[in-house]
Amino acid sequence: MHKRYPSLQAMQAFLQAAGTGSFTAAAKRLDLTHGAISQQIRTLEDHVGQALFARHGGRVQLTDAGQLFASGLAEGFAQIDRSLAAIKQPRVPRQLLLDVDPELSQSWLIPRLYVLARALPDHQIVISSASRALGLDTLRFDLALRYGYGEWGDFPSVQLCDDQVLAVGAPALLRAHRVTPDLTPEKLMALPLLNYTKRSWVLWLEAAGLLPVEPPAQAVFDDAANLMAAAAQGLGVCLVRRLLAADALADGRLVQLTQVTIPTRYNCYVIWPQDRADKVEPAVRALREAAASTLM
């Protein structure tokens, strides 16, 4: 059903009166009469069903309802100004709406945004990191980077890359415990450990030939970026995807501690709506090439 809103003139009169504390001053600013301002305010108060100002002689003061309305209305006009300014640009840029898993965005994508800029030079890249709980069918996007098992309903997709999980730690941790990289699995398990709520140590322990029982941890994280940040500070050893740890390994913040690795079962996919295939094809190709070069 169509909603009926107060006039813009009435709302502007209200904001001017709220800012100046005077209908007379508001009238001067808007080049109107005092009576016109009073009438517009009365019309607005009739619309909301309560007083917005308390009148005290020639001065007016906002009521509690008026203060609440003024704060929200000011932001509303600011948003209108921003929207008008955006479309007054000589050319509104084409956009690529990219939804990215937050962990991938923080640890891998941001340093490689230039690959998308090169692939789509005439596009503005708009990045969002929506909650994992939101299904793709609830989002407005051109391209998404999400972790999963490859079951994305009607959305076309390709796996970003093959990946593996490895054990890493900080040089400071090695120095503190007087050990060097290429540890045996047994020596690694004697170091402080960090856990990740979405990954168990059990599969790694099986690959290492050790008893597959989840070990106690120094700390537990629900975000891989925070997990790696803690490991880089020397708090403990963690299991992490090579793709996410690649930059930290390259610059020495983290070190691979053992040759034991396990393949990932829950992988990152590039996903897009069926009607965007032509638009996103250059970006898909660029992202897969960037992932491949990261893992070389």
N, C-alpha and C positions, 0 to 999 in steps of 0.2 A: 504494500500500500504506500502511496506517495505521502511523504512526511511534509508537514508545513513548518517552515523555519521562520524565525523573526527576520526582518529585513537587515541587510548589511549596514544600512545607515543607522538603524536603531542600535546595533551592536557596536558600531564605531562611536556613536554618541555615548554609550555606556562606558567604553574603555577610556574615552577622553575625560569624562566626568570622574571616573574612578582614579585616574592618574592625577588630576588637578584638584580633586576635592571640591569642585565648584561647577555648577551648571553654566554659570556665566562665563567662566574661563573656557569651558568646553565649547560653548557657543562661539566664542571668538576664534578658537582654533579651527573650527569647522565652517566658519563664516555663515552661521545660522543665528536665529534669535533664541533668547533664553526660553521662550515659550515652545519653540520647536524642539529643543533638547528635552524639556520637561515632558512633552507629549510622546516623544520617542521612548523615553525611559518608562513612562507609564504603560505604553504598549508592550514593552519588553517584560515588565513586571506582570502584566495581565497574562502574557504567554507562559511564563514560568510559574505563575500562581503564588508568588510571594514577593515581599519587598526586597529590593536589592540595595537600597540606600535608606539610611535614617536621616531625616531632614532636621537641621538645627539652625533655624534662621536662614541666613544666606549661605551657609555651608552645608555640605552633605558628607556623610560617612558611610562607607560600605558596611552592610550587615554581614553576618557569617556566610549567608548564602551568596551575597555579592562578592565576597572575597574568593570564594570557591569558583564562582563563575568567571571572575576576572582572570584568575591564573590560567584556567583552561582555555579561555577565549583568546588570550594574548598568544598562547602557543599555536592555536588554530590559525590566527591571522598570519603568524610567522611562517607556518607551513604553506599557506596560500601564496605568500610572497616568494618562498623558495620554489614552489611549483611553477609559478608564472615566470620567474627568472630562468628556470631550466628550459622552458619551451620557447623563450625569446632568444635563445642562442641562435647564431646563424645556421647551425646544422646540429640537430639532435643526433648524437652518436648511436649507431647500432649497438646492441648489447648482447653479450654472451652471459646468460645467467647460469652460474656454476655453483652447484651444491656439493660440498666437500665434507667428508668425515673429518671432524675437528682434529683428531690425532694426525691424520695425514696432512692436513693443512699446515699445522704448526711445524711438523718435523721434516716435511719434504717439499710440499708444493710451493710455499711462499718464496723460497730462494730460486724457484724455477719458473716463476710467472712469466719471465721474459720469453719462454718458449711459446706460450700462448699469444703473447703480444706479437711475436714474429709471425705466427701462423695465421692470426686474424688481425692484421694491422689496422683495419678500418672499424674495429669493434672496441667498445668499452667493456672490460671484464668486471662483472659484478659477482662477488663471492659471498656465499652464505654457508654457515656451518649449522645446519638444522639438527635438532635432536634426533638421535638414532631411533627414537620411538616413532617418529613420523614416517609413514609409508610414502613411497615415491608418488603414489597417486594423489597425495594430499599437497604436493609441492608444485610450485611453478618454477620450472627450470629448463634449460637447454641441454645441460650436460651435468652428470653427477659422478662423483667418485665415492663409492661405498664399499665397505667390506661385507662379504657374504659368501654363500656357496654357489652363486651363479644362477639363482632362481629369482628372476625379476619380473615374473608375469609377462605382460605384453610388451615390456620395454626391451628393445634391442640392447645388447651389451657385448663387451669383450673384456677378457681378463687383462688387467694392466701389465702384469709381468708374473713370472715365476719367482717365488721368494723362499726364504728359509729363515729359521729362527736360530739364533746363536747366543752364547753367553758372553757378556761384556762387563767391563768394570773400568774404573778410572786409574790412571797411573799412580795417583796418590794412594789409592787402596793397596796397590801392589807394593809400593814402597813401605807403607805402614806395616804390612805383613811380611815384608822381606821375601817376596816371591817375584818371579818373572813370568811373562806370558807363555803360552803353550803348556799350561798346567795339565796334569792328569785330572780326570774327573774327580778322583778322591780328594786331591788337594783343593780343587775348586770348591767342593762342598764344605770344606772346612772354613771357608771365608764367610763373612756376613752375607746373607741373601736378601733380595728384594722380591716381593711377589706382585703379580698383576692379576686383578680379579677375573680377567678374561683368558688367562692362560695358566695351565698347571705345569709344574716341573716334571710330572710323571713321565710324559713321553720322552723328554730329554734324558731322564734317568735311565729309561729303558734302552735308548740308543747308546748311552754310555756304558751299558752293561752293569748298572748299579740297581739296587733294590728300588723298585718304582713306588716309593711312598713319599707323599708330599712333605717336604721338609719345613721346619719352622722358619719364619722370616723376620728380619729386622723391622721391615715396614711393608705395607700393602697399599697399592695404588690402583685407581680405577681409570687412569688416563696414561697412555703410553708416553706422551711427551713429558709428563711429570715424573714418571718412572725413570726415564733416561736422564732427566735433569738431576734427580737424586743420585743416580749412579755416577754421573759425571762429577758430583761433589765428593765422591769417595765414600758414600754411605754403605754401598754393598754391591753385590753382583746381581745382574738381572738378565732375563731372557727377553730378547727383542727381535723384531723383524729386521733383516739386513737393510731393506729399503729405508726404514725409518731411522736407522742408526748410521746410515752411510756418511752423512756429513760429519757427525761427531767422530766417527772412526777416521775419516780422512784428515781432520785437523788435530787429531790426537787427544780430544777430550775423553774418548772411550777407546778401549783396546779389546780386541777379540782375545779371550782368555784360553780357549781350547779349540781343537779342530772338530769337536763333536757338534754337529748341527742336525736339525730336523726340518723336513719340508713343511711348509704351511698348508693347512687344510682350509682355512678360512681366509680367502684372498680378496684383494682389491679389484673391483670391476669399474670400467667406464660404461656409463649407462645414459641413454638418451631417449626421448619420446620418438615414436616412429616418424612423425612428420618433420623432425629436425635433422634427419640423417645427412642431407647435403650441407646444411649449415655447420654442423659440428665435425664433419669428416676431417678437415685440416687439424683441428684441435685434438681429436682422438689420436691421430697419427703422431702429432708432436709430443703428446703426453706419453705414449708408449715408447717412443724413441728416447725420451728423457729418462724414463724408468730403466730401460735397457742399459743406457750409458751409466746410470747410477750404480748398477750392479756388476759392471764389468770389472 
